[in-house]
């Protein structure tokens, strides 16, 4: 398992060196992508000496890279453990949602009058692909269902980024992107907890339940239509409703599941669930 994680990280580092300006930037970006993709699990220790040896560099760029990641909220320093991959609980999810609710409508308001046909077409193409993927998932193929669930986090941010980018406010966009990537990462790693059976039929029913994902994509389509009509008030209202409704439900599910798992901890069932979920 350790060998697999190292290979995953190495691949991310190699990809990031093509566009990064410094070695520290390349390492930070590679580790960032590995964390967001789940190659590095919650709570995993990132030892400077191990990383330096793995990538054949001094500890200086490793230290700089970890400081960048700590600023992004992806890692944290803990007493007697060192630097570890950050974990989020239900309260953290709630904080991210509150920040998204404040900042994303603001960005959309700045952007909507500046949106070009190319911007709108790009957002529409992401929805077209997601809707096609959902239809394939409805066939019941397990691989297709898993692919849709794990990829939608990236597709979701791609859609929103296409609409927000025109606002032209770099710091605002960077903050929103970080919030979305953090949320998507932890959602991806907990799909079997916070979004159970969204694409699975009720037991014994023989019916494929895609209603929740269908609602999500329909709401995105409504936001896009409001943007096409340059209706700022409607677009912002739809966006706020979308973030609030689905975000609160995810927080509720995650919080309820977390309490349930704590109750099972004495029997070891909670650890088994988490272990299985991380794909080990």
C-alpha positions in Angstrom: 0.0 0.0 0.0 2.8 2.4 0.8 4.4 1.7 -2.6 1.2 2.5 -4.3 0.9 5.9 -2.5 4.5 6.8 -3.3 3.9 6.0 -7.0 0.8 8.1 -7.0 2.6 11.1 -5.5 5.5 10.7 -7.9 3.2 10.9 -10.8 1.6 14.0 -9.5 5.0 15.6 -8.9 6.1 14.8 -12.4 3.0 16.4 -13.9 3.3 19.5 -11.8 6.9 20.2 -12.8 5.9 21.0 -16.3 4.0 24.2 -15.2 5.5 25.1 -11.9 8.1 27.9 -11.5 10.1 26.5 -8.7 10.9 23.0 -7.2 8.9 23.9 -4.1 5.9 24.9 -6.2 6.1 21.6 -8.1 6.2 19.6 -4.9 3.4 21.6 -3.4 1.2 21.2 -6.5 2.0 17.6 -6.8 1.1 16.9 -3.1 -1.9 19.1 -3.4 -3.3 17.0 -6.3 -2.4 13.8 -4.5 -4.3 14.9 -1.4 -7.3 16.2 -3.4 -7.5 12.9 -5.4 -7.4 10.8 -2.2 -3.9 9.3 -2.8 -3.0 10.7 0.6 -5.6 9.9 3.2 -6.9 12.0 6.1 -4.4 12.0 9.0 -1.5 10.6 7.0 1.8 11.9 8.3 4.0 13.7 5.8 7.6 13.5 7.1 10.0 15.9 5.6 12.9 13.5 5.6 10.9 10.8 3.8 9.7 13.2 1.2 13.1 14.6 0.6 14.6 11.2 0.2 11.7 10.1 -2.1 12.2 13.0 -4.5 15.9 13.3 -4.0 15.9 17.0 -2.9 16.9 18.8 0.3 14.4 19.5 3.0 14.2 23.2 2.1 11.8 22.8 -0.9 9.9 20.2 1.1 9.4 22.5 4.0 8.4 25.4 1.7 5.9 23.1 -0.1 4.3 21.9 3.2 4.0 25.6 4.3 2.1 26.3 1.1 -0.2 23.4 1.7 -0.8 24.4 5.3 -1.8 27.9 4.1 -4.4 26.1 1.8 -5.8 24.2 4.7 -4.7 20.8 3.2 -2.2 19.9 5.9 -1.7 20.9 9.5 1.0 20.6 12.1 0.2 18.6 15.2 2.2 18.2 18.4 4.3 15.0 18.5 3.1 14.0 15.0 4.4 16.7 12.7 2.7 17.6 9.4 -0.4 15.5 8.6 -3.1 15.6 6.0 -6.1 17.6 7.3 -9.3 15.9 8.2 -12.7 17.7 8.1 -15.6 17.0 10.4 -19.2 18.2 10.0 -18.5 21.6 11.6 -15.7 22.1 9.1 -18.0 21.2 6.2 -20.5 23.7 7.6 -17.9 26.5 7.7 -16.9 25.8 4.1 -20.5 26.0 3.0 -21.1 29.3 4.8 -18.0 30.8 3.1 -19.1 29.5 -0.3 -22.6 30.9 0.3 -21.1 34.3 1.0 -18.4 34.4 -1.7 -19.8 32.5 -4.8 -22.9 34.7 -5.3 -20.6 37.7 -5.0 -18.3 36.4 -7.7 -21.2 35.5 -10.0 -22.6 39.0 -9.5 -19.4 40.5 -10.7 -19.0 38.1 -13.6 -22.5 37.7 -15.1 -22.4 40.9 -17.3 -18.9 39.9 -18.5 -19.8 36.3 -19.5 -19.1 35.6 -23.1 -20.7 33.1 -25.4 -17.6 31.0 -25.1 -17.8 31.1 -21.2 -21.5 30.0 -21.4 -20.7 27.3 -23.9 -18.0 25.9 -21.8 -20.3 25.6 -18.8 -23.0 24.1 -20.9 -20.6 21.5 -22.3 -19.7 20.3 -18.8 -23.4 19.9 -18.0 -24.0 18.0 -21.2 -21.2 15.6 -20.4 -22.4 15.1 -16.8 -26.0 14.5 -18.0 -24.7 11.9 -20.5 -22.6 10.3 -17.8 -25.6 10.1 -15.5 -27.7 8.4 -18.2 -24.9 5.8 -18.6 -24.8 5.4 -14.8 -28.5 4.7 -14.8 -27.8 1.4 -16.7 -26.5 0.0 -13.4 -22.9 -0.6 -14.4 -20.9 -0.4 -11.1 -17.8 1.0 -12.8 -19.8 3.7 -14.5 -21.6 4.7 -11.3 -18.3 4.9 -9.4 -16.8 7.0 -12.2 -19.7 9.5 -12.2 -19.6 9.9 -8.4 -15.8 10.4 -8.2 -15.5 12.7 -11.2 -18.5 15.0 -10.5 -16.5 17.0 -7.9 -14.1 18.1 -10.7 -17.0 18.7 -13.1 -18.9 20.6 -10.5 -16.0 23.0 -9.9 -15.3 23.2 -13.7 -18.9 24.4 -14.2 -18.8 27.0 -11.5 -15.3 28.2 -12.5 -16.5 28.8 -16.0 -19.2 31.1 -14.7 -17.1 32.9 -12.0 -13.8 33.4 -13.9 -15.1 36.5 -15.8 -15.3 38.4 -12.5 -11.6 39.1 -12.8 -10.9 39.1 -9.1 -8.0 36.8 -8.6 -7.9 36.6 -4.8 -11.7 36.0 -4.7 -11.4 33.2 -7.3 -8.5 31.6 -5.5 -10.4 31.5 -2.2 -13.5 30.0 -3.9 -11.4 27.4 -5.7 -9.7 26.3 -2.6 -13.0 26.0 -0.8 -14.5 23.9 -3.6 -11.5 21.7 -3.9 -11.4 21.1 -0.1 -15.1 20.2 -0.1 -14.8 18.0 -3.2 -11.9 16.1 -1.7 -13.6 15.2 1.5 -16.9 14.5 -0.2 -15.1 12.2 -2.6 -13.5 10.3 0.2 -16.8 9.9 2.1 -19.3 9.2 -0.7 -20.4 6.0 1.0 -21.1 8.1 4.2 -22.6 11.4 3.1 -24.2 10.4 -0.2 -25.3 6.8 0.2 -27.1 5.0 -2.6 -27.5 8.2 -4.8 -27.1 5.9 -7.8 -28.2 2.7 -6.2 -31.7 1.2 -6.3 -33.6 0.6 -3.1 -33.2 -2.9 -1.9 -35.4 -5.3 -3.8 -37.0 -2.6 -5.9 -35.2 -3.1 -9.2 -35.5 0.7 -9.7 -32.5 2.9 -10.3 -32.5 5.9 -8.1 -30.8 8.8 -9.8 -33.2 11.5 -8.5 -30.7 13.4 -6.3 -28.1 13.6 -9.0 -30.8 14.6 -11.5 -31.9 17.4 -9.2 -28.3 18.6 -8.8 -27.7 18.8 -12.6 -31.1 20.4 -13.2 -30.3 23.2 -10.7 -27.0 23.8 -12.5 -28.9 24.1 -15.8 -31.2 26.6 -14.2 -28.3 28.7 -13.0 -26.8 28.6 -16.5 -30.0 29.7 -18.1 -30.2 32.7 -15.7 -26.7 33.6 -16.6 -27.5 33.4 -20.3 -30.4 35.8 -19.7 -28.1 38.2 -17.7 -30.5 37.9 -14.8 -28.2 38.5 -11.9 -30.8 38.4 -9.2 -32.2 35.1 -10.3 -28.8 33.5 -10.9 -27.6 34.5 -7.4 -30.8 33.3 -5.8 -30.6 30.0 -7.6 -27.0 29.6 -6.6 -27.7 30.4 -3.0 -30.5 27.9 -2.9 -28.4 25.2 -4.6 -25.5 25.6 -2.1 -27.8 25.8 0.9 -30.1 22.9 0.1 -27.6 20.3 -1.0 -24.8 21.5 1.3 -27.0 21.3 4.4 -28.1 17.8 3.5 -24.5 16.6 3.1 -23.6 18.1 6.4 -26.6 16.4 8.1 -25.7 13.0 6.6 -22.0 13.3 7.5 -22.8 14.5 11.0 -25.3 11.7 11.6 -22.9 9.0 10.2 -20.1 10.3 12.3 -22.1 10.0 15.5 -23.2 6.5 14.4 -19.6 5.4 13.8 -18.5 6.8 17.1 -21.1 4.7 18.8 -19.7 1.6 17.1 -16.1 2.4 17.9 -15.9 0.0 20.8 -16.7 -2.9 18.6 -14.2 -1.8 15.9 -16.9 -1.5 13.3 -16.1 2.2 12.7 -12.5 1.6 11.9 -13.5 -1.2 9.5 -15.9 1.2 7.6 -13.2 3.9 7.3 -10.6 1.4 6.3 -12.8 0.0 3.5 -13.8 3.5 2.4 -10.2 4.6 1.8 -9.8 1.9 -0.7 -7.2 0.0 1.2 
